[in-house]
Amino acid sequence: MQEMYKLEGTVLTVVLPQDVDHPVTDLVRRETDHIINQNYIRKIVFDFTHTEFMDSSGIGVIMGRYQKLRLLGGSVAATHVSDRIWRILQ
């Protein structure tokens, strides 16, 4: 099983699974908030390498972390985004 969270300095990378749906986003929301509260995080990178499906709850968790980090002076990025996921994000 792959490691879902990678912390390097002030950057948190979240490697998302194949399906990003409601149960997954609840876990991502709780864990990223915990990591943000326990560490000096200034950037979150959502890695979509393995992601084939994402519903509206996935968009919600990304936007929520974006708003949270923006208030802290940080940023959010997405990497390895397929055309299908890119259309959802837009």
Residue pairs with C-beta under 8 A, 6 or more apart in sequence:
2 15
2 50
3 15
4 14
4 15
4 16
4 17
4 28
4 31
5 12
5 13
5 14
5 15
5 31
5 32
5 35
6 12
6 13
6 15
7 13
7 35
7 39
7 41
10 39
10 40
10 41
10 42
10 43
11 41
11 42
11 43
11 44
11 45
12 32
12 35
12 36
12 39
12 41
12 43
12 44
12 45
13 44
13 45
13 47
14 28
14 32
14 44
14 45
14 46
14 47
15 47
15 49
15 50
16 24
16 28
16 46
16 47
16 48
16 50
16 51
16 54
16 58
17 24
17 50
17 51
18 50
18 51
18 52
18 53
19 51
19 52
19 53
19 54
20 28
20 51
20 53
20 54
20 55
20 57
20 58
21 53
21 54
21 55
21 57
21 58
22 55
22 57
24 58
25 57
25 58
25 60
25 61
28 61
29 61
29 64
29 65
32 44
32 61
32 65
33 68
35 41
36 44
36 65
36 68
36 69
36 72
41 69
41 72
41 74
42 69
42 72
42 73
42 74
42 75
43 69
43 74
43 75
43 76
43 77
44 65
44 69
44 74
44 75
44 76
44 77
45 76
45 77
45 78
45 79
46 62
46 76
46 77
46 78
46 79
47 79
47 80
48 78
48 79
48 80
48 81
48 82
48 85
49 79
49 80
51 82
51 85
52 82
52 84
54 85
54 88
58 88
59 88
59 89
62 76
62 78
62 89
65 76
66 75
66 76
69 75
69 76
78 89
81 89
